Amino acid sequence: MSPRTEPAVRLEVHTREPFAEGHRFGATGAYAVLTATARHAVDPDDPRVPAHRTVPDLDLAPRASRRHRPGPVQR
């Protein structure tokens, strides 16, 4: 499966906790562990993305208007 480049529509961060007890990793600094839900849109009719057709019951999901659908897939 190729990496997705469609933008997330909404990211809901539920928790943010320090990783490795806040240890700093050189110039990069400390990391955080996020627990989140990313909500995004897919176009199940886009023939360039056959993986969308493998999502169970996607045909039963509500459809957005054309102006709210994600832009073209970047490859």
C-alpha positions as CSV (number, residue, x, y, z in Angstrom):
1,M,0.0,0.0,0.0
2,S,1.4,3.4,-0.9
3,P,1.6,6.3,1.6
4,R,-1.4,8.5,1.8
5,T,-1.1,12.2,1.0
6,E,-4.7,13.2,1.3
7,P,-5.1,15.9,4.0
8,A,-6.7,15.0,7.3
9,V,-10.0,16.8,7.7
10,R,-9.8,16.8,11.5
11,L,-7.3,15.6,14.1
12,E,-8.7,15.1,17.6
13,V,-5.9,14.8,20.2
14,H,-7.1,12.9,23.3
15,T,-4.0,12.7,25.3
16,R,-0.4,13.9,25.2
17,E,2.3,12.3,27.3
18,P,6.1,12.5,27.4
19,F,7.9,9.7,25.7
20,A,10.8,8.0,27.6
21,E,10.0,10.1,30.7
22,G,10.8,13.3,28.8
23,H,14.3,12.3,27.8
24,R,15.8,14.7,25.3
25,F,17.3,13.1,22.2
26,G,20.2,15.4,21.2
27,A,19.3,18.4,19.1
28,T,15.9,16.8,18.3
29,G,14.7,17.2,21.8
30,A,12.0,15.3,23.7
31,Y,9.2,13.3,22.0
32,A,5.6,13.0,23.0
33,V,3.2,10.2,22.7
34,L,-0.2,11.3,21.3
35,T,-3.4,9.3,21.4
36,A,-5.6,10.8,18.7
37,T,-8.3,10.1,16.1
38,A,-7.7,11.4,12.6
39,R,-10.8,11.8,10.6
40,H,-10.5,12.1,6.8
41,A,-12.4,11.7,3.6
42,V,-11.9,9.2,0.9
43,D,-13.4,8.9,-2.6
44,P,-14.3,5.2,-3.0
45,D,-15.0,5.8,-6.7
46,D,-11.5,7.1,-7.4
47,P,-10.0,4.4,-9.6
48,R,-6.4,5.5,-8.7
49,V,-6.9,4.2,-5.1
50,P,-8.2,0.6,-5.2
51,A,-7.5,0.2,-1.4
52,H,-10.5,2.4,-0.7
53,R,-12.8,-0.3,-2.2
54,T,-11.5,-2.8,0.5
55,V,-13.0,-0.8,3.4
56,P,-15.9,-2.8,4.8
57,D,-19.3,-1.2,4.3
58,L,-17.8,2.0,2.7
59,D,-20.7,2.0,0.3
60,L,-23.1,2.5,3.2
61,A,-21.2,5.6,4.5
62,P,-22.7,9.1,3.9
63,R,-21.3,10.9,0.9
64,A,-20.1,14.5,1.0
65,S,-20.8,17.0,-1.7
66,R,-18.2,17.2,-4.4
67,R,-16.7,20.4,-3.0
68,H,-15.9,18.6,0.3
69,R,-14.1,15.7,-1.2
70,P,-10.3,15.4,-1.0
71,G,-8.2,16.7,-3.8
72,P,-6.3,14.5,-6.2
73,V,-4.0,11.8,-4.9
74,Q,-0.3,12.8,-5.0
75,R,2.0,10.0,-6.2
